[in-house]
Amino acid sequence: MAARMSDDGPRLRAAEEQVAQHAFPRGRRIMARSTRDRGDASPHANKFRAATVVLVALGIAALVVAVALSAFGKSQNKSAGTWSAWQPQDSGLQGAQEIADFVSPYYRAAPAYQLAVVTAMNLNDPSNPLNVVVPSQNAPGGVAALPPKSTIAYNLCGLGSKDCSIGVGTPSSDRLLLLRREALELALYTFKYITGVHTVVAILPPGHTQTSSRLSATPPTGSSVSSNNTKPVDLALAFDRKELQPWLDRPLRDTLPEQLPPTVQQMASAPEAELISVITAHGLFSERTEQAQDGSNLLVLSPQSPQ
């Protein structure tokens, strides 16, 4: 028995080893190869890992820079292409009225009173046509009508009175300058967003006066000084697209930097006061309405000395 056990023991162990070899050959080969690979690669493994980390880091950094540059470029393009924070949704006369309704409430004669209600006039109204006439450049002493299709006219009607004059406050050069600022803003918005418009006319509220330059052999005295040297005049401003093009090529806030228009009292010291005075000085006209022979109405503009 003992001999059999001793003889069978080695055979059993050999059989078990053979079964083990057949049962787990792949796993053992994998383990052996893995052990061999680790042994062969170990001198350079750290270098490869370090190089991989560096490459990944550089890739991430490049991606971050690319995203940042793209965002910056989009931001620059967006800001460069934004002329104003607001723009009208319509075109033509409706778009012009949108501009009037947006601009006018910000201009105040007093905190509780709007400076003027602004209406975009329909020059092509069949029942009441209106032709805007200016001095002709080709015929001295003659006049020329502005094409209605390329002209937008705004009527600024003051509040607090029955004749469209401003019934709140006192007429002054500062208030006139504020009206000129409003007219300029209307013109800039119109030229920027209403296609096909070449001329903008803004009819100001009545109630302005001008100094007479007539000479007299007998100098006026007493109360006659003011009556002889001043006379009422109705004023209008006319703007040409080409003349305002430099201000259409830059954002509106570069020209009118304040978020809200100044008050009458603040106008003289406003940062844009001098620019407004210069831009609008040569576009100042006296205006009067006449009836043409065909029964149509004429809005006659005559050059006016700077106010």
Secondary structure, DSSP 8 states (H G I E B T S, - for coil): -HHHHHHHHHHHHHHHHHHHHHHSHHHHHHHHHHHHHHHHHTTTHHHHHHHHHHHHHHHHHHHHHHHHHHHHHHHHHHHHH-S-S---SS-HHHHHHHHHHHHGGG-EEETTEESEEEEEE-TT-TTS-EEEEEE-SSSTT-EEE--GGGEEEEEEEESSSSSSS--SS---HHHHHHHHHHHHHHHHHHHHHSTT--EEEEE--S-EEEE-----SS---TTHHHHHHEEEE-EEEEEEHHHHHHHHSS-HHHHS-SSS---HHHHTTSTTHHHHHHHHHTTEEEEEEEE-TTS-EEEEEEE----
